[in-house]
């Protein structure tokens, strides 16, 4: 209402109608009311538009958040599955390496025993001892 009154006073002072007839004042008042209504309509329209924009932004943000959350969850699950696969593969590789090492250790042990037996036999033969003592 203040805006309407100020605009009316400004318009009257610009037109120099301080001593005008009632008809002119009435016409100016009607024009000011129309302008006030147009301003109020524009304000209401802008307010509705802003509210609609806010709702759209809020909905879009919510959708983006949910999609991001789902993508992060999927990535976590994929990573967890990959880590589990790597863990299982590593366990198998370690087991295979352990088995191969045990086999090689057995081969070394047998070769060492054979060399020790051969050395014992050679020593007994050279020194005239009993070769059967090397079987222990």
C-alpha atoms as an extended CHARMM CRD file, in Angstrom:
* protein
*
       136  EXT
         1         1  UNK       CA              0.0000000000        0.0000000000        0.0000000000  PROA      1               0.0000000000
         2         2  UNK       CA              2.8510000000        2.4220000000        0.7390000000  PROA      2               0.0000000000
         3         3  UNK       CA              4.2080000000        1.8590000000       -2.7370000000  PROA      3               0.0000000000
         4         4  UNK       CA              0.8590000000        2.6660000000       -4.2880000000  PROA      4               0.0000000000
         5         5  UNK       CA              0.5210000000        5.8900000000       -2.2790000000  PROA      5               0.0000000000
         6         6  UNK       CA              4.0620000000        6.9740000000       -3.1350000000  PROA      6               0.0000000000
         7         7  UNK       CA              3.5670000000        6.2390000000       -6.8010000000  PROA      7               0.0000000000
         8         8  UNK       CA              0.2630000000        8.1610000000       -6.7880000000  PROA      8               0.0000000000
         9         9  UNK       CA              1.8770000000       11.1610000000       -5.1220000000  PROA      9               0.0000000000
        10        10  UNK       CA              4.7660000000       11.0760000000       -7.5920000000  PROA      10              0.0000000000
        11        11  UNK       CA              2.4270000000       10.8500000000      -10.5410000000  PROA      11              0.0000000000
        12        12  UNK       CA              0.3040000000       13.7230000000       -9.2720000000  PROA      12              0.0000000000
        13        13  UNK       CA              3.3270000000       15.9280000000       -8.6840000000  PROA      13              0.0000000000
        14        14  UNK       CA              4.7230000000       15.1500000000      -12.1390000000  PROA      14              0.0000000000
        15        15  UNK       CA              1.4530000000       15.9830000000      -13.8360000000  PROA      15              0.0000000000
        16        16  UNK       CA              1.0320000000       19.1800000000      -11.8570000000  PROA      16              0.0000000000
        17        17  UNK       CA             -2.4310000000       18.1610000000      -10.8170000000  PROA      17              0.0000000000
        18        18  UNK       CA             -2.4850000000       19.4420000000       -7.3100000000  PROA      18              0.0000000000
        19        19  UNK       CA             -5.4980000000       21.5400000000       -8.1210000000  PROA      19              0.0000000000
        20        20  UNK       CA             -7.0770000000       19.1710000000      -10.6880000000  PROA      20              0.0000000000
        21        21  UNK       CA            -10.5940000000       18.1230000000      -10.8220000000  PROA      21              0.0000000000
        22        22  UNK       CA            -11.9320000000       15.0740000000       -9.0350000000  PROA      22              0.0000000000
        23        23  UNK       CA            -12.2040000000       13.2770000000      -12.3790000000  PROA      23              0.0000000000
        24        24  UNK       CA             -8.4750000000       13.4950000000      -13.0500000000  PROA      24              0.0000000000
        25        25  UNK       CA             -7.6810000000       12.3630000000       -9.5010000000  PROA      25              0.0000000000
        26        26  UNK       CA            -10.0300000000        9.4350000000       -9.9210000000  PROA      26              0.0000000000
        27        27  UNK       CA             -8.4460000000        8.4200000000      -13.2230000000  PROA      27              0.0000000000
        28        28  UNK       CA             -4.9720000000        8.6140000000      -11.7510000000  PROA      28              0.0000000000
        29        29  UNK       CA             -6.1030000000        6.6050000000       -8.7430000000  PROA      29              0.0000000000
        30        30  UNK       CA             -7.5390000000        3.9110000000      -11.0370000000  PROA      30              0.0000000000
        31        31  UNK       CA             -4.3130000000        3.7710000000      -13.0310000000  PROA      31              0.0000000000
        32        32  UNK       CA             -2.3210000000        3.4980000000       -9.8290000000  PROA      32              0.0000000000
        33        33  UNK       CA             -4.5490000000        0.6800000000       -8.6130000000  PROA      33              0.0000000000
        34        34  UNK       CA             -4.0500000000       -1.1230000000      -11.9330000000  PROA      34              0.0000000000
        35        35  UNK       CA             -0.3040000000       -0.6510000000      -11.6480000000  PROA      35              0.0000000000
        36        36  UNK       CA             -0.4270000000       -1.8910000000       -8.0370000000  PROA      36              0.0000000000
        37        37  UNK       CA             -2.4130000000       -4.9420000000       -9.0550000000  PROA      37              0.0000000000
        38        38  UNK       CA             -0.0050000000       -5.6490000000      -11.9150000000  PROA      38              0.0000000000
        39        39  UNK       CA              2.8960000000       -5.3150000000       -9.5020000000  PROA      39              0.0000000000
        40        40  UNK       CA              1.1940000000       -7.6220000000       -6.9890000000  PROA      40              0.0000000000
        41        41  UNK       CA              0.4390000000      -10.1300000000       -9.7630000000  PROA      41              0.0000000000
        42        42  UNK       CA              4.0480000000      -10.0060000000      -10.9720000000  PROA      42              0.0000000000
        43        43  UNK       CA              5.2680000000      -10.4470000000       -7.3930000000  PROA      43              0.0000000000
        44        44  UNK       CA              2.9610000000      -13.4290000000       -6.8180000000  PROA      44              0.0000000000
        45        45  UNK       CA              4.0060000000      -14.9360000000      -10.1330000000  PROA      45              0.0000000000
        46        46  UNK       CA              7.6870000000      -14.4930000000       -9.2990000000  PROA      46              0.0000000000
        47        47  UNK       CA              7.1100000000      -15.9960000000       -5.8600000000  PROA      47              0.0000000000
        48        48  UNK       CA              5.3570000000      -19.0420000000       -7.3790000000  PROA      48              0.0000000000
        49        49  UNK       CA              8.0890000000      -19.3830000000       -9.9880000000  PROA      49              0.0000000000
        50        50  UNK       CA             10.7760000000      -19.2570000000       -7.3050000000  PROA      50              0.0000000000
        51        51  UNK       CA              8.9120000000      -21.8680000000       -5.2480000000  PROA      51              0.0000000000
        52        52  UNK       CA              8.5750000000      -24.1110000000       -8.3150000000  PROA      52              0.0000000000
        53        53  UNK       CA             12.2730000000      -23.6770000000       -9.1100000000  PROA      53              0.0000000000
        54        54  UNK       CA             13.1660000000      -24.4830000000       -5.5180000000  PROA      54              0.0000000000
        55        55  UNK       CA             11.0560000000      -27.6540000000       -5.6240000000  PROA      55              0.0000000000
        56        56  UNK       CA             12.6500000000      -28.7250000000       -8.8880000000  PROA      56              0.0000000000
        57        57  UNK       CA             16.1380000000      -28.0360000000       -7.5260000000  PROA      57              0.0000000000
        58        58  UNK       CA             15.3380000000      -29.9070000000       -4.3300000000  PROA      58              0.0000000000
        59        59  UNK       CA             13.9980000000      -32.8940000000       -6.3160000000  PROA      59              0.0000000000
        60        60  UNK       CA             17.0040000000      -32.9110000000       -8.6460000000  PROA      60              0.0000000000
        61        61  UNK       CA             19.4000000000      -32.7000000000       -5.6970000000  PROA      61              0.0000000000
        62        62  UNK       CA             17.6110000000      -35.5190000000       -3.9280000000  PROA      62              0.0000000000
        63        63  UNK       CA             17.7370000000      -37.6950000000       -7.0530000000  PROA      63              0.0000000000
        64        64  UNK       CA             21.4420000000      -36.9290000000       -7.5540000000  PROA      64              0.0000000000
        65        65  UNK       CA             22.1190000000      -37.7740000000       -3.9040000000  PROA      65              0.0000000000
        66        66  UNK       CA             20.2800000000      -41.1080000000       -4.1540000000  PROA      66              0.0000000000
        67        67  UNK       CA             22.0410000000      -41.9790000000       -7.4280000000  PROA      67              0.0000000000
        68        68  UNK       CA             25.4160000000      -41.0740000000       -5.9110000000  PROA      68              0.0000000000
        69        69  UNK       CA             24.6470000000      -43.1370000000       -2.8400000000  PROA      69              0.0000000000
        70        70  UNK       CA             23.6960000000      -46.1190000000       -5.0130000000  PROA      70              0.0000000000
        71        71  UNK       CA             26.8410000000      -45.7230000000       -7.1440000000  PROA      71              0.0000000000
        72        72  UNK       CA             29.0330000000      -45.5800000000       -4.0220000000  PROA      72              0.0000000000
        73        73  UNK       CA             27.3260000000      -48.6620000000       -2.6180000000  PROA      73              0.0000000000
        74        74  UNK       CA             27.8330000000      -50.5350000000       -5.8930000000  PROA      74              0.0000000000
        75        75  UNK       CA             31.4940000000      -49.4950000000       -6.0300000000  PROA      75              0.0000000000
        76        76  UNK       CA             31.9660000000      -50.6230000000       -2.4220000000  PROA      76              0.0000000000
        77        77  UNK       CA             30.3780000000      -53.9960000000       -3.1580000000  PROA      77              0.0000000000
        78        78  UNK       CA             32.5230000000      -54.4220000000       -6.2830000000  PROA      78              0.0000000000
        79        79  UNK       CA             35.6490000000      -53.5150000000       -4.3280000000  PROA      79              0.0000000000
        80        80  UNK       CA             34.7410000000      -55.8850000000       -1.5260000000  PROA      80              0.0000000000
        81        81  UNK       CA             34.1870000000      -58.7080000000       -4.0180000000  PROA      81              0.0000000000
        82        82  UNK       CA             37.4680000000      -57.9440000000       -5.7860000000  PROA      82              0.0000000000
        83        83  UNK       CA             39.3460000000      -57.8850000000       -2.4670000000  PROA      83              0.0000000000
        84        84  UNK       CA             37.8040000000      -61.2270000000       -1.5380000000  PROA      84              0.0000000000
        85        85  UNK       CA             38.8470000000      -62.7160000000       -4.8880000000  PROA      85              0.0000000000
        86        86  UNK       CA             42.3960000000      -61.3910000000       -4.4890000000  PROA      86              0.0000000000
        87        87  UNK       CA             42.5300000000      -62.7840000000       -0.9460000000  PROA      87              0.0000000000
        88        88  UNK       CA             41.3990000000      -66.2360000000       -2.1050000000  PROA      88              0.0000000000
        89        89  UNK       CA             43.8630000000      -66.1930000000       -5.0250000000  PROA      89              0.0000000000
        90        90  UNK       CA             46.6650000000      -65.1640000000       -2.6520000000  PROA      90              0.0000000000
        91        91  UNK       CA             45.7950000000      -67.9640000000       -0.2360000000  PROA      91              0.0000000000
        92        92  UNK       CA             45.9250000000      -70.4990000000       -3.0720000000  PROA      92              0.0000000000
        93        93  UNK       CA             49.2170000000      -69.1090000000       -4.3680000000  PROA      93              0.0000000000
        94        94  UNK       CA             50.7200000000      -69.2200000000       -0.8620000000  PROA      94              0.0000000000
        95        95  UNK       CA             49.5130000000      -72.7920000000       -0.4020000000  PROA      95              0.0000000000
        96        96  UNK       CA             50.9730000000      -73.7910000000       -3.7840000000  PROA      96              0.0000000000
        97        97  UNK       CA             54.2870000000      -72.0990000000       -2.9030000000  PROA      97              0.0000000000
        98        98  UNK       CA             54.3340000000      -73.8580000000        0.4750000000  PROA      98              0.0000000000
        99        99  UNK       CA             53.6960000000      -77.2300000000       -1.1930000000  PROA      99              0.0000000000
       100       100  UNK       CA             56.4050000000      -76.5940000000       -3.8010000000  PROA      100             0.0000000000
       101       101  UNK       CA             58.8560000000      -75.5470000000       -1.0610000000  PROA      101             0.0000000000
       102       102  UNK       CA             58.0460000000      -78.6290000000        1.0090000000  PROA      102             0.0000000000
       103       103  UNK       CA             58.5810000000      -80.8410000000       -2.0330000000  PROA      103             0.0000000000
       104       104  UNK       CA             61.9150000000      -79.1790000000       -2.8250000000  PROA      104             0.0000000000
       105       105  UNK       CA             62.9830000000      -79.4310000000        0.8310000000  PROA      105             0.0000000000
       106       106  UNK       CA             62.1730000000      -83.1480000000        0.7070000000  PROA      106             0.0000000000
       107       107  UNK       CA             64.2700000000      -83.4900000000       -2.4300000000  PROA      107             0.0000000000
       108       108  UNK       CA             67.1820000000      -81.6470000000       -0.7650000000  PROA      108             0.0000000000
       109       109  UNK       CA             66.8630000000      -83.8160000000        2.3510000000  PROA      109             0.0000000000
       110       110  UNK       CA             66.9030000000      -87.0150000000        0.2840000000  PROA      110             0.0000000000
       111       111  UNK       CA             69.8690000000      -85.7710000000       -1.7830000000  PROA      111             0.0000000000
       112       112  UNK       CA             71.7570000000      -84.8170000000        1.4020000000  PROA      112             0.0000000000
       113       113  UNK       CA             71.0290000000      -88.2390000000        2.9310000000  PROA      113             0.0000000000
       114       114  UNK       CA             72.2390000000      -89.9630000000       -0.2210000000  PROA      114             0.0000000000
       115       115  UNK       CA             75.4620000000      -87.8900000000       -0.2530000000  PROA      115             0.0000000000
       116       116  UNK       CA             76.0140000000      -88.6240000000        3.4350000000  PROA      116             0.0000000000
       117       117  UNK       CA             75.5240000000      -92.3660000000        2.7980000000  PROA      117             0.0000000000
       118       118  UNK       CA             77.9260000000      -92.2900000000       -0.1450000000  PROA      118             0.0000000000
       119       119  UNK       CA             80.5210000000      -90.4230000000        1.9170000000  PROA      119             0.0000000000
       120       120  UNK       CA             80.1080000000      -92.8920000000        4.7610000000  PROA      120             0.0000000000
       121       121  UNK       CA             80.5210000000      -95.8900000000        2.4320000000  PROA      121             0.0000000000
       122       122  UNK       CA             83.6190000000      -94.3740000000        0.8340000000  PROA      122             0.0000000000
       123       123  UNK       CA             85.1610000000      -93.6110000000        4.2130000000  PROA      123             0.0000000000
       124       124  UNK       CA             84.4020000000      -97.1100000000        5.5480000000  PROA      124             0.0000000000
       125       125  UNK       CA             85.8630000000      -98.6880000000        2.4170000000  PROA      125             0.0000000000
       126       126  UNK       CA             89.0420000000      -96.6090000000        2.6950000000  PROA      126             0.0000000000
       127       127  UNK       CA             89.4930000000      -97.1610000000        6.4090000000  PROA      127             0.0000000000
       128       128  UNK       CA             88.3830000000     -100.7780000000        6.4420000000  PROA      128             0.0000000000
       129       129  UNK       CA             85.2100000000     -100.3090000000        8.4620000000  PROA      129             0.0000000000
       130       130  UNK       CA             81.8380000000     -102.0380000000        8.2790000000  PROA      130             0.0000000000
       131       131  UNK       CA             79.7920000000     -100.5040000000        5.4340000000  PROA      131             0.0000000000
       132       132  UNK       CA             76.5400000000     -101.7530000000        7.0270000000  PROA      132             0.0000000000
       133       133  UNK       CA             76.9820000000      -99.1250000000        9.7470000000  PROA      133             0.0000000000
       134       134  UNK       CA             76.2560000000      -96.4450000000        7.1000000000  PROA      134             0.0000000000
       135       135  UNK       CA             72.6270000000      -97.6320000000        6.7770000000  PROA      135             0.0000000000
       136       136  UNK       CA             71.5900000000      -96.0120000000       10.0550000000  PROA      136             0.0000000000
